[in-house]
Amino acid sequence: MKMYLKDNVKMEPLIWGWYAWSHIIPPLNAACNLAERYMKIMESYAKFPKIHMQAVENPDLMGGPFIDLEGEYVGEVKALIHKTQEDCVDLFQLHSAFKEFEKTLHREALGNTLETFYQKLPAQLRGMVELVYDTSNHPSMRFVEEFLYKKHYRDNNQGISLSFIHEDYRSFIMSTPRVKMEEEVYINIPFSHEAIDQLFNSRFEPIDVRKFISDFDIPESKQSLFLSFFSENPSQQVTDRNYRGSDIRVRFFGHACILLQTKEVSILTDPIISYPVEGEPRYTFKDLPDVIDYVLLTHSHQDHVLFETLLQLRHKIKTIVVPKNRKGALEDPSLKLILQHVGFKNIIELEEFNSIEIQSGKIIGFPFFGEHSDLNIQSKIAHCVILNGKKFLLAADSNNIDPFLYDHLFEYFGKIDVLFLGMECDGAPLSWLYAPYMPTPLNKAYDDERTLSGSNFEKAWSIVEKAQCKEAYVYAMGMEPWLHYIMALQYTPQSIQITESNKFVDACKRKGIVSERLFMKKEWVV
């Protein structure tokens, strides 16, 4: 029984009943998030479900640590707490050992030799940590990530859920576990398993559905639902997905997802692809080319590295390009190792000013400052893509915190033809994403100052003036309706992100620069 996967089937990647994102793949990061994020949220919900229900309905608390299950499924959440405690004993022990030793290190390492501290390392970390001071004599640990994976990484709690999708709204991934629903099929399968590629390639090439059911022990009660996800006939193909023109075709798929195509090469940035849901027109998986030569990832925040999309595209991606991290830093895990462990093979780490030669051009690593709450995170990079002599700068959420940087950069790189820049200039505080890694909570005033923010109008306009670009587009704003479950943003016309980006677009147009705040979908040629 060879059949085709229907277009409106949604897939969610799951670990321990939670939506999978990049920071819960590395074992120590996963341990910290389990202990200090997910368990706390679930235990709070088990005690106070009505408070969570009321908080979710309050727009001012959007994106907070509140479970969006309408005050229901309390028994299921309690069961998930118990299962997590049983299944993740080793990770909880790893977290506890790390936190206790971290306290010891900060309390006792005052400039004296660190050699004696190796004897105090817990068993879970021995041989996997280098103890170091910076030049101000602040102690820290440098982790050998490969060894942490070898000893502590497990993929037996990974899986995917499949269901039909009829609307854009979904519960926020960072605060709501995915309790099992009647309308979903759950498949316990490691993300690296090649069957995932076969499953999503079946949008184009049919698979033996009965064999899939047998191979992955889909229970009899779910087999009829699983079969309904498939059709004997393929859906209508999008005929212009592969570009054959002589120019460069640019397609905006939403948020920071840009597709650059020539007749020789296709380049996709920070893939987040919508399903075919009724409403405003959007591109979907069917609008992507048969082969994606390069996927460029700018940084590891959940709205730029989305497994839900990446796993569905893995079968057609030739090469994935990631920024190189700061070796061994907990808050800056290696994207290369993360992607290798979820099944990607051909991964290139790109550093600032390094380049990759491609047909009719090159991809150059471009410095990316800010947007990470002043943490020393180096796994972030913008991309200068040169195609057919045209320069595109895909700057993601770069925050122009030091305008002199761009004086140097454009003197080095020369003028830019097309600029893409995020202007989500009022981001969440440091603790929203990075609190599980911090030994002690940050003073609230400092926490509120250190935000995950991009450039405002003044900073963005400075980049345009120095780049001398012909086109300047605002993107990566999280405005598309299918992004709520990742970003939990809700704009009004008075939101500072909207008013600042409006000023940017108007200023560009007054200078004769083609400009727009991109939304939903757009296609043009350069």
TORDREN-739982 format. One record per residue (C-alpha): x, y, z. Coordinates in nm, 3 decimals, always signed. Example, Ala and Ser with C-alpha at 12.3 -4.5 7.8 and 13.67 -1.06 7.14 Angstrom:
2
@x:+1.230 y:-0.450 z:+0.780
@x:+1.367 y:-0.106 z:+0.714
This chain:
526
@x:+0.000 y:+0.000 z:+0.000
@x:+0.216 y:+0.288 z:-0.127
@x:+0.068 y:+0.627 z:-0.044
@x:+0.151 y:+0.997 z:-0.026
@x:+0.162 y:+1.209 z:+0.291
@x:-0.100 y:+1.484 z:+0.284
@x:+0.013 y:+1.846 z:+0.293
@x:-0.189 y:+1.940 z:+0.601
@x:-0.026 y:+1.689 z:+0.835
@x:+0.163 y:+1.859 z:+1.116
@x:+0.468 y:+1.708 z:+1.284
@x:+0.599 y:+1.804 z:+1.626
@x:+0.935 y:+1.675 z:+1.755
@x:+0.909 y:+1.570 z:+2.119
@x:+1.144 y:+1.484 z:+2.405
@x:+1.005 y:+1.378 z:+2.745
@x:+0.666 y:+1.505 z:+2.631
@x:+0.802 y:+1.854 z:+2.552
@x:+0.853 y:+2.020 z:+2.216
@x:+1.216 y:+1.969 z:+2.117
@x:+1.444 y:+2.268 z:+2.060
@x:+1.819 y:+2.297 z:+2.029
@x:+1.906 y:+2.345 z:+2.398
@x:+1.748 y:+2.019 z:+2.511
@x:+1.969 y:+1.803 z:+2.290
@x:+2.310 y:+1.861 z:+2.463
@x:+2.298 y:+1.650 z:+2.783
@x:+2.401 y:+1.913 z:+3.039
@x:+2.179 y:+2.180 z:+2.882
@x:+1.894 y:+1.929 z:+2.878
@x:+1.955 y:+1.846 z:+3.245
@x:+1.943 y:+2.214 z:+3.344
@x:+1.625 y:+2.281 z:+3.145
@x:+1.454 y:+1.970 z:+3.280
@x:+1.531 y:+2.051 z:+3.642
@x:+1.496 y:+2.428 z:+3.640
@x:+1.238 y:+2.493 z:+3.370
@x:+1.008 y:+2.203 z:+3.285
@x:+0.973 y:+2.035 z:+3.625
@x:+0.901 y:+2.367 z:+3.795
@x:+0.635 y:+2.458 z:+3.539
@x:+0.464 y:+2.117 z:+3.563
@x:+0.472 y:+2.107 z:+3.943
@x:+0.319 y:+2.454 z:+3.957
@x:+0.042 y:+2.351 z:+3.716
@x:-0.032 y:+2.034 z:+3.912
@x:-0.096 y:+2.250 z:+4.221
@x:-0.257 y:+2.557 z:+4.065
@x:-0.413 y:+2.475 z:+3.724
@x:-0.666 y:+2.759 z:+3.743
@x:-0.393 y:+3.017 z:+3.801
@x:-0.219 y:+2.895 z:+3.486
@x:-0.548 y:+2.911 z:+3.294
@x:-0.603 y:+3.273 z:+3.403
@x:-0.241 y:+3.369 z:+3.327
@x:-0.258 y:+3.229 z:+2.972
@x:-0.559 y:+3.452 z:+2.905
@x:-0.368 y:+3.763 z:+3.016
@x:-0.183 y:+3.921 z:+2.719
@x:+0.067 y:+4.082 z:+2.957
@x:+0.183 y:+3.735 z:+3.069
@x:+0.220 y:+3.592 z:+2.720
@x:+0.530 y:+3.375 z:+2.693
@x:+0.550 y:+3.324 z:+3.070
@x:+0.589 y:+2.990 z:+3.252
@x:+0.219 y:+2.900 z:+3.232
@x:+0.076 y:+2.581 z:+3.085
@x:-0.187 y:+2.636 z:+2.816
@x:-0.419 y:+2.341 z:+2.879
@x:-0.727 y:+2.537 z:+2.995
@x:-0.683 y:+2.410 z:+3.350
@x:-0.743 y:+2.051 z:+3.233
@x:-0.526 y:+1.738 z:+3.190
@x:-0.397 y:+1.776 z:+3.547
@x:-0.375 y:+1.399 z:+3.583
@x:-0.176 y:+1.373 z:+3.259
@x:+0.067 y:+1.642 z:+3.375
@x:+0.114 y:+1.466 z:+3.709
@x:+0.180 y:+1.142 z:+3.522
@x:+0.436 y:+1.321 z:+3.306
@x:+0.610 y:+1.453 z:+3.618
@x:+0.634 y:+1.100 z:+3.754
@x:+0.753 y:+0.955 z:+3.422
@x:+1.016 y:+1.228 z:+3.382
@x:+1.146 y:+1.162 z:+3.733
@x:+1.180 y:+0.791 z:+3.647
@x:+1.321 y:+0.826 z:+3.295
@x:+1.566 y:+1.108 z:+3.361
@x:+1.729 y:+1.005 z:+3.689
@x:+2.076 y:+1.028 z:+3.534
@x:+2.012 y:+1.378 z:+3.398
@x:+1.878 y:+1.503 z:+3.731
@x:+2.189 y:+1.362 z:+3.899
@x:+2.407 y:+1.532 z:+3.638
@x:+2.232 y:+1.864 z:+3.700
@x:+2.263 y:+1.835 z:+4.077
@x:+2.631 y:+1.738 z:+4.060
@x:+2.710 y:+2.024 z:+3.822
@x:+2.529 y:+2.285 z:+4.033
@x:+2.690 y:+2.173 z:+4.359
@x:+3.039 y:+2.174 z:+4.211
@x:+2.976 y:+2.511 z:+4.048
@x:+2.894 y:+2.657 z:+4.390
@x:+3.211 y:+2.506 z:+4.535
@x:+3.422 y:+2.645 z:+4.252
@x:+3.286 y:+2.998 z:+4.286
@x:+3.315 y:+2.990 z:+4.665
@x:+3.667 y:+2.848 z:+4.696
@x:+3.852 y:+2.935 z:+4.373
@x:+3.976 y:+3.286 z:+4.448
@x:+4.291 y:+3.296 z:+4.238
@x:+4.458 y:+2.994 z:+4.398
@x:+4.557 y:+2.700 z:+4.179
@x:+4.267 y:+2.506 z:+4.029
@x:+4.457 y:+2.178 z:+4.009
@x:+4.332 y:+2.060 z:+4.349
@x:+3.969 y:+2.110 z:+4.241
@x:+3.989 y:+1.824 z:+3.992
@x:+3.979 y:+1.587 z:+4.288
@x:+3.647 y:+1.743 z:+4.391
@x:+3.480 y:+1.696 z:+4.051
@x:+3.171 y:+1.473 z:+4.073
@x:+3.189 y:+1.137 z:+3.894
@x:+2.946 y:+1.255 z:+3.626
@x:+3.193 y:+1.522 z:+3.509
@x:+3.536 y:+1.368 z:+3.564
@x:+3.756 y:+1.381 z:+3.258
@x:+3.505 y:+1.604 z:+3.080
@x:+3.588 y:+1.945 z:+3.228
@x:+3.882 y:+2.181 z:+3.219
@x:+3.886 y:+2.428 z:+3.508
@x:+4.005 y:+2.775 z:+3.409
@x:+4.032 y:+3.135 z:+3.521
@x:+3.986 y:+3.438 z:+3.302
@x:+4.241 y:+3.720 z:+3.332
@x:+4.034 y:+3.875 z:+3.611
@x:+4.063 y:+3.548 z:+3.807
@x:+3.698 y:+3.449 z:+3.768
@x:+3.676 y:+3.066 z:+3.767
@x:+3.471 y:+2.868 z:+3.518
@x:+3.440 y:+2.526 z:+3.358
@x:+3.517 y:+2.438 z:+2.998
@x:+3.323 y:+2.126 z:+2.901
@x:+3.437 y:+1.869 z:+2.648
@x:+3.098 y:+1.841 z:+2.478
@x:+3.182 y:+1.526 z:+2.284
@x:+3.247 y:+1.336 z:+2.609
@x:+2.924 y:+1.466 z:+2.767
@x:+2.732 y:+1.331 z:+2.467
@x:+2.915 y:+0.999 z:+2.480
@x:+2.838 y:+0.941 z:+2.848
@x:+2.502 y:+1.111 z:+2.900
@x:+2.318 y:+1.146 z:+2.565
@x:+2.013 y:+0.924 z:+2.511
@x:+1.764 y:+0.931 z:+2.224
@x:+1.514 y:+0.675 z:+2.356
@x:+1.277 y:+0.947 z:+2.478
@x:+1.263 y:+1.118 z:+2.140
@x:+0.965 y:+1.092 z:+1.910
@x:+0.726 y:+1.273 z:+1.683
@x:+0.356 y:+1.346 z:+1.694
@x:+0.148 y:+1.362 z:+1.377
@x:-0.192 y:+1.525 z:+1.339
@x:-0.397 y:+1.727 z:+1.096
@x:-0.357 y:+2.102 z:+1.126
@x:-0.650 y:+2.332 z:+1.057
@x:-0.547 y:+2.660 z:+1.217
@x:-0.233 y:+2.854 z:+1.305
@x:-0.280 y:+2.876 z:+1.682
@x:-0.082 y:+2.628 z:+1.891
@x:+0.025 y:+2.634 z:+2.257
@x:+0.358 y:+2.800 z:+2.333
@x:+0.638 y:+2.544 z:+2.313
@x:+0.849 y:+2.668 z:+2.605
@x:+0.581 y:+2.639 z:+2.871
@x:+0.327 y:+2.375 z:+2.766
@x:+0.401 y:+2.002 z:+2.751
@x:+0.240 y:+1.801 z:+2.473
@x:-0.003 y:+1.571 z:+2.655
@x:-0.138 y:+1.291 z:+2.440
@x:-0.450 y:+1.380 z:+2.245
@x:-0.699 y:+1.154 z:+2.067
@x:-0.642 y:+1.326 z:+1.734
@x:-0.264 y:+1.267 z:+1.734
@x:-0.045 y:+0.970 z:+1.651
@x:+0.275 y:+0.937 z:+1.856
@x:+0.575 y:+0.753 z:+1.716
@x:+0.869 y:+0.675 z:+1.944
@x:+1.160 y:+0.729 z:+1.705
@x:+1.501 y:+0.896 z:+1.740
@x:+1.527 y:+1.219 z:+1.545
@x:+1.826 y:+1.077 z:+1.361
@x:+1.631 y:+0.781 z:+1.221
@x:+1.624 y:+0.769 z:+0.840
@x:+1.255 y:+0.672 z:+0.848
@x:+1.177 y:+1.037 z:+0.925
@x:+1.331 y:+1.130 z:+0.590
@x:+1.124 y:+0.863 z:+0.414
@x:+0.810 y:+0.981 z:+0.589
@x:+0.839 y:+1.343 z:+0.480
@x:+0.973 y:+1.265 z:+0.137
@x:+0.644 y:+1.080 z:+0.090
@x:+0.484 y:+1.414 z:+0.011
@x:+0.653 y:+1.354 z:-0.324
@x:+0.742 y:+0.981 z:-0.338
@x:+0.494 y:+0.726 z:-0.198
@x:+0.586 y:+0.489 z:+0.085
@x:+0.451 y:+0.156 z:+0.204
@x:+0.228 y:+0.278 z:+0.485
@x:+0.145 y:-0.069 z:+0.619
@x:+0.515 y:-0.149 z:+0.652
@x:+0.568 y:+0.179 z:+0.840
@x:+0.285 y:+0.088 z:+1.079
@x:+0.446 y:-0.250 z:+1.141
@x:+0.803 y:-0.124 z:+1.174
@x:+0.713 y:+0.138 z:+1.434
@x:+0.449 y:-0.052 z:+1.630
@x:+0.173 y:+0.201 z:+1.580
@x:-0.106 y:+0.071 z:+1.806
@x:-0.416 y:-0.070 z:+1.644
@x:-0.628 y:+0.204 z:+1.800
@x:-0.426 y:+0.466 z:+1.608
@x:-0.376 y:+0.286 z:+1.277
@x:-0.692 y:+0.417 z:+1.115
@x:-0.598 y:+0.775 z:+1.207
@x:-0.245 y:+0.722 z:+1.079
@x:-0.376 y:+0.590 z:+0.746
@x:-0.596 y:+0.899 z:+0.712
@x:-0.279 y:+1.113 z:+0.694
@x:-0.207 y:+0.958 z:+0.354
@x:-0.365 y:+0.956 z:+0.012
@x:-0.334 y:+0.723 z:-0.286
@x:-0.280 y:+1.030 z:-0.504
@x:-0.014 y:+1.300 z:-0.463
@x:-0.127 y:+1.654 z:-0.397
@x:-0.094 y:+1.904 z:-0.676
@x:+0.269 y:+2.000 z:-0.736
@x:+0.392 y:+2.361 z:-0.738
@x:+0.548 y:+2.389 z:-1.081
@x:+0.769 y:+2.694 z:-1.020
@x:+0.945 y:+2.565 z:-0.707
@x:+1.268 y:+2.512 z:-0.904
@x:+1.393 y:+2.840 z:-1.051
@x:+1.544 y:+2.845 z:-1.399
@x:+1.572 y:+3.219 z:-1.465
@x:+1.887 y:+3.420 z:-1.533
@x:+1.839 y:+3.654 z:-1.233
@x:+1.831 y:+3.584 z:-0.859
@x:+1.486 y:+3.498 z:-0.729
@x:+1.414 y:+3.593 z:-0.369
@x:+1.128 y:+3.439 z:-0.175
@x:+1.026 y:+3.533 z:+0.177
@x:+0.868 y:+3.238 z:+0.362
@x:+0.800 y:+3.425 z:+0.688
@x:+1.006 y:+3.540 z:+0.987
@x:+1.380 y:+3.501 z:+0.903
@x:+1.327 y:+3.241 z:+0.630
@x:+1.460 y:+3.368 z:+0.296
@x:+1.510 y:+3.154 z:-0.014
@x:+1.770 y:+3.277 z:-0.264
@x:+1.764 y:+3.092 z:-0.595
@x:+1.959 y:+3.101 z:-0.918
@x:+1.942 y:+2.837 z:-1.187
@x:+2.254 y:+2.681 z:-1.030
@x:+2.203 y:+2.706 z:-0.653
@x:+1.937 y:+2.736 z:-0.382
@x:+2.007 y:+2.885 z:-0.037
@x:+1.758 y:+2.884 z:+0.251
@x:+1.805 y:+3.077 z:+0.577
@x:+1.668 y:+2.991 z:+0.924
@x:+1.389 y:+2.764 z:+0.793
@x:+1.045 y:+2.800 z:+0.945
@x:+0.778 y:+2.684 z:+0.703
@x:+0.402 y:+2.714 z:+0.742
@x:+0.153 y:+2.438 z:+0.676
@x:-0.130 y:+2.506 z:+0.426
@x:-0.379 y:+2.662 z:+0.666
@x:-0.674 y:+2.869 z:+0.549
@x:-0.623 y:+3.242 z:+0.585
@x:-0.374 y:+3.484 z:+0.440
@x:-0.163 y:+3.335 z:+0.157
@x:+0.168 y:+3.182 z:+0.255
@x:+0.436 y:+2.960 z:+0.111
@x:+0.445 y:+2.600 z:+0.234
@x:+0.674 y:+2.298 z:+0.203
@x:+0.550 y:+2.242 z:-0.152
@x:+0.698 y:+2.578 z:-0.261
@x:+1.054 y:+2.474 z:-0.175
@x:+1.285 y:+2.342 z:-0.447
@x:+1.351 y:+1.970 z:-0.490
@x:+1.705 y:+2.023 z:-0.361
@x:+1.824 y:+2.282 z:-0.110
@x:+2.196 y:+2.322 z:-0.162
@x:+2.266 y:+2.524 z:+0.154
@x:+2.070 y:+2.593 z:+0.470
@x:+2.220 y:+2.884 z:+0.666
@x:+2.151 y:+2.903 z:+1.040
@x:+2.228 y:+3.233 z:+1.212
@x:+2.198 y:+3.138 z:+1.581
@x:+2.045 y:+2.872 z:+1.804
@x:+1.737 y:+3.051 z:+1.940
@x:+1.422 y:+2.844 z:+1.891
@x:+1.279 y:+3.074 z:+1.622
@x:+1.590 y:+3.029 z:+1.405
@x:+1.675 y:+2.662 z:+1.459
@x:+1.341 y:+2.483 z:+1.438
@x:+1.360 y:+2.103 z:+1.435
@x:+0.999 y:+2.078 z:+1.323
@x:+1.096 y:+2.227 z:+0.988
@x:+1.455 y:+2.103 z:+0.966
@x:+1.364 y:+1.737 z:+1.017
@x:+1.097 y:+1.759 z:+0.748
@x:+1.351 y:+1.906 z:+0.506
@x:+1.649 y:+1.688 z:+0.595
@x:+1.598 y:+1.456 z:+0.298
@x:+1.647 y:+1.744 z:+0.052
@x:+1.922 y:+1.946 z:+0.226
@x:+2.271 y:+1.895 z:+0.087
@x:+2.472 y:+2.111 z:+0.330
@x:+2.382 y:+2.291 z:+0.650
@x:+2.597 y:+2.587 z:+0.759
@x:+2.617 y:+2.683 z:+1.126
@x:+2.816 y:+2.934 z:+1.334
@x:+3.103 y:+2.799 z:+1.541
@x:+3.045 y:+2.814 z:+1.915
@x:+3.270 y:+2.914 z:+2.204
@x:+3.424 y:+2.580 z:+2.288
@x:+3.289 y:+2.418 z:+2.602
@x:+3.057 y:+2.692 z:+2.730
@x:+2.728 y:+2.567 z:+2.877
@x:+2.529 y:+2.864 z:+2.748
@x:+2.681 y:+2.829 z:+2.400
@x:+2.647 y:+2.463 z:+2.295
@x:+2.782 y:+2.346 z:+1.961
@x:+2.518 y:+2.364 z:+1.688
@x:+2.726 y:+2.124 z:+1.483
@x:+2.710 y:+1.856 z:+1.753
@x:+2.340 y:+1.920 z:+1.809
@x:+2.258 y:+1.872 z:+1.442
@x:+2.483 y:+1.569 z:+1.410
@x:+2.294 y:+1.402 z:+1.694
@x:+1.957 y:+1.468 z:+1.527
@x:+2.072 y:+1.313 z:+1.201
@x:+2.235 y:+1.576 z:+0.979
@x:+2.547 y:+1.460 z:+0.800
@x:+2.709 y:+1.740 z:+0.600
@x:+2.759 y:+2.032 z:+0.839
@x:+2.999 y:+2.323 z:+0.794
@x:+3.097 y:+2.553 z:+1.080
@x:+3.142 y:+2.905 z:+0.946
@x:+3.341 y:+3.166 z:+1.137
@x:+3.354 y:+3.541 z:+1.091
@x:+3.523 y:+3.644 z:+0.764
@x:+3.559 y:+3.284 z:+0.649
@x:+3.385 y:+3.193 z:+0.324
@x:+3.233 y:+2.904 z:+0.132
@x:+3.273 y:+2.903 z:-0.244
@x:+2.948 y:+2.824 z:-0.425
@x:+2.836 y:+2.830 z:-0.786
@x:+2.834 y:+3.190 z:-0.911
@x:+2.941 y:+3.332 z:-0.576
@x:+3.024 y:+3.271 z:-0.211
@x:+2.885 y:+3.273 z:+0.143
@x:+3.085 y:+3.483 z:+0.391
@x:+3.057 y:+3.487 z:+0.769
@x:+2.961 y:+3.836 z:+0.888
@x:+2.994 y:+3.945 z:+1.255
@x:+2.671 y:+3.940 z:+1.455
@x:+2.673 y:+4.151 z:+1.774
@x:+2.411 y:+4.166 z:+2.047
@x:+2.068 y:+3.999 z:+2.092
@x:+2.209 y:+3.753 z:+2.347
@x:+2.178 y:+3.955 z:+2.669
@x:+2.551 y:+4.041 z:+2.686
@x:+2.648 y:+3.675 z:+2.727
@x:+2.968 y:+3.563 z:+2.556
@x:+2.788 y:+3.353 z:+2.298
@x:+2.976 y:+3.308 z:+1.974
@x:+2.746 y:+3.064 z:+1.791
@x:+2.582 y:+3.350 z:+1.605
@x:+2.671 y:+3.476 z:+1.260
@x:+2.515 y:+3.688 z:+0.987
@x:+2.570 y:+3.594 z:+0.624
@x:+2.693 y:+3.797 z:+0.332
@x:+2.583 y:+3.598 z:+0.026
@x:+2.729 y:+3.696 z:-0.308
@x:+2.541 y:+3.564 z:-0.613
@x:+2.598 y:+3.672 z:-0.972
@x:+2.790 y:+3.976 z:-0.844
@x:+2.504 y:+4.090 z:-0.613
@x:+2.560 y:+4.113 z:-0.236
@x:+2.291 y:+4.013 z:+0.012
@x:+2.341 y:+4.075 z:+0.384
@x:+2.117 y:+3.853 z:+0.597
@x:+2.183 y:+4.007 z:+0.936
@x:+1.916 y:+3.826 z:+1.142
@x:+1.868 y:+3.989 z:+1.486
@x:+2.197 y:+4.180 z:+1.481
@x:+2.187 y:+4.467 z:+1.728
@x:+2.398 y:+4.765 z:+1.623
@x:+2.527 y:+4.821 z:+1.976
@x:+2.860 y:+4.957 z:+1.847
@x:+2.811 y:+5.154 z:+1.524
@x:+3.187 y:+5.168 z:+1.465
@x:+3.170 y:+4.795 z:+1.387
@x:+2.984 y:+4.870 z:+1.066
@x:+3.236 y:+5.137 z:+0.965
@x:+3.498 y:+4.864 z:+0.965
@x:+3.272 y:+4.601 z:+0.811
@x:+3.160 y:+4.792 z:+0.506
@x:+3.511 y:+4.923 z:+0.450
@x:+3.611 y:+4.554 z:+0.447
@x:+3.318 y:+4.407 z:+0.249
@x:+3.219 y:+4.704 z:+0.037
@x:+2.863 y:+4.815 z:-0.039
@x:+2.565 y:+4.581 z:+0.001
@x:+2.288 y:+4.552 z:-0.257
@x:+2.013 y:+4.399 z:-0.041
@x:+1.991 y:+4.412 z:+0.339
@x:+1.768 y:+4.198 z:+0.561
@x:+1.759 y:+4.305 z:+0.927
@x:+1.552 y:+4.203 z:+1.229
@x:+1.403 y:+4.484 z:+1.439
@x:+1.246 y:+4.296 z:+1.729
@x:+1.386 y:+4.571 z:+1.952
@x:+1.202 y:+4.497 z:+2.276
@x:+1.298 y:+4.139 z:+2.353
@x:+1.261 y:+3.921 z:+2.659
@x:+1.500 y:+3.953 z:+2.955
@x:+1.807 y:+3.736 z:+3.000
@x:+1.638 y:+3.498 z:+3.246
@x:+1.358 y:+3.410 z:+3.001
@x:+1.594 y:+3.185 z:+2.806
@x:+1.916 y:+3.149 z:+3.003
@x:+1.807 y:+3.130 z:+3.370
@x:+1.863 y:+2.750 z:+3.396
@x:+2.235 y:+2.802 z:+3.333
@x:+2.295 y:+3.075 z:+3.589
@x:+2.438 y:+2.984 z:+3.933
@x:+2.238 y:+3.261 z:+4.105
@x:+1.944 y:+3.473 z:+3.987
@x:+2.036 y:+3.809 z:+3.840
@x:+1.918 y:+4.132 z:+4.002
@x:+1.579 y:+4.207 z:+3.838
@x:+1.681 y:+4.554 z:+3.726
@x:+1.986 y:+4.411 z:+3.549
@x:+1.782 y:+4.122 z:+3.411
@x:+1.534 y:+4.365 z:+3.256
@x:+1.819 y:+4.567 z:+3.105
@x:+1.987 y:+4.265 z:+2.944
@x:+1.737 y:+4.169 z:+2.680
@x:+1.717 y:+3.949 z:+2.370
@x:+1.669 y:+4.253 z:+2.148
@x:+1.759 y:+4.352 z:+1.795
@x:+1.811 y:+4.699 z:+1.647
@x:+1.571 y:+4.990 z:+1.689
@x:+1.524 y:+5.256 z:+1.418
@x:+1.832 y:+5.461 z:+1.504
@x:+2.060 y:+5.157 z:+1.506
@x:+1.906 y:+5.001 z:+1.195
@x:+1.920 y:+5.326 z:+0.998
@x:+2.289 y:+5.363 z:+1.081
@x:+2.353 y:+5.024 z:+0.919
@x:+2.164 y:+5.127 z:+0.604
@x:+2.359 y:+5.450 z:+0.571
@x:+2.692 y:+5.270 z:+0.600
@x:+2.591 y:+4.976 z:+0.377
@x:+2.470 y:+5.212 z:+0.101
@x:+2.223 y:+4.940 z:+0.004
@x:+1.965 y:+4.964 z:-0.272
@x:+1.704 y:+4.755 z:-0.091
@x:+1.646 y:+4.721 z:+0.284
@x:+1.391 y:+4.483 z:+0.436
@x:+1.277 y:+4.431 z:+0.793
@x:+1.226 y:+4.062 z:+0.869
@x:+1.245 y:+3.819 z:+1.164
@x:+0.971 y:+4.005 z:+1.352
@x:+0.761 y:+3.703 z:+1.451
@x:+0.450 y:+3.863 z:+1.303
@x:+0.320 y:+3.570 z:+1.103
@x:+0.023 y:+3.395 z:+1.270
@x:+0.187 y:+3.052 z:+1.260
@x:+0.475 y:+3.175 z:+1.481
@x:+0.281 y:+3.231 z:+1.803
@x:+0.365 y:+2.886 z:+1.938
@x:+0.737 y:+2.960 z:+1.903
@x:+0.759 y:+3.328 z:+1.999
@x:+0.442 y:+3.421 z:+2.192
@x:+0.436 y:+3.771 z:+2.044
@x:+0.129 y:+3.983 z:+1.990
@x:+0.179 y:+4.323 z:+1.828
@x:-0.048 y:+4.626 z:+1.817
@x:+0.002 y:+4.931 z:+1.592
@x:+0.153 y:+5.103 z:+1.898
@x:+0.408 y:+4.831 z:+1.976
@x:+0.759 y:+4.974 z:+1.974
@x:+0.872 y:+4.707 z:+1.727
@x:+0.607 y:+4.826 z:+1.481
@x:+0.658 y:+5.200 z:+1.530
@x:+1.038 y:+5.169 z:+1.504
@x:+1.025 y:+4.954 z:+1.192
@x:+0.768 y:+5.191 z:+1.038
@x:+1.014 y:+5.477 z:+1.085
@x:+1.285 y:+5.264 z:+0.925
@x:+1.081 y:+5.180 z:+0.615
@x:+0.971 y:+5.544 z:+0.574
@x:+1.328 y:+5.674 z:+0.607
@x:+1.450 y:+5.426 z:+0.346
@x:+1.181 y:+5.525 z:+0.100
@x:+1.260 y:+5.894 z:+0.144
@x:+1.617 y:+5.814 z:+0.041
@x:+1.504 y:+5.618 z:-0.264
@x:+1.582 y:+5.280 z:-0.108
@x:+1.332 y:+5.004 z:-0.179
@x:+1.202 y:+4.899 z:+0.161
@x:+0.929 y:+4.699 z:+0.330
@x:+0.854 y:+4.521 z:+0.654
@x:+0.813 y:+4.170 z:+0.519
@x:+0.505 y:+3.975 z:+0.621
@x:+0.361 y:+3.636 z:+0.525
@x:+0.507 y:+3.594 z:+0.174
@x:+0.681 y:+3.787 z:-0.100
@x:+0.867 y:+3.711 z:-0.423
@x:+1.092 y:+3.933 z:-0.634
@x:+1.400 y:+3.915 z:-0.853
@x:+1.730 y:+4.098 z:-0.814
